[in-house]
Amino acid sequence: MSFAVVTYAERHFGDVEALWREAFPHDAPRNHAAAVIPKKLAAQPELFLVAVEEGRVIGSVMAGYDGYRGWLNRVAVLKSHQRRGVGAALIRETEARLRALGCSKINLQIRAGNEAVAGFYRHLGYDIEERISMAKAVSADRRLDLKKPS
């Protein structure tokens, strides 16, 4: 089957929501599609891409660019469509869009111990950098537990 990588549109919401539930089953409510997507559409919506096959979303990536570095987030492919080049195509298109904006370095985070995903990114040319990832909840909901998966 062939697929296309396109910019997210509102008609994709239900499929993206289902994809993220499958890919990120332990997400905190702050990371659910209904909370995240409206915010992304307000900031650099052209960096929210989906892979579509026969009208159905099979993969997603959200990226951001701060004028210095790019970031990859919410990279996901339906389990039934993994190892078919969908993730690589999403990353390549996102990299091209970031380069067109002047981006010279792209960062991403994965959970420690997720060797399969680390291998995927290594295959695409990404390297592990020695860094400490830190976070602070700044929303009104101070109950956020930043030690839980995000």
Buried (B, 14 or more C-beta within 10 A) or exposed (E): EEBEBEEBEEEBBEBBBBBBEEBBEEBBEEBBBEEBBEEBEEEBEEBBBBBBBEEBBBBBBBBBBEEEEBBBBBBBBBEEBBEBEBBBBBBEBBBEBBEEEEBEEBEBEBEEEEEEBBEBBEEEEBEEEEEEEEEEEEEEEEEBEEEEEB
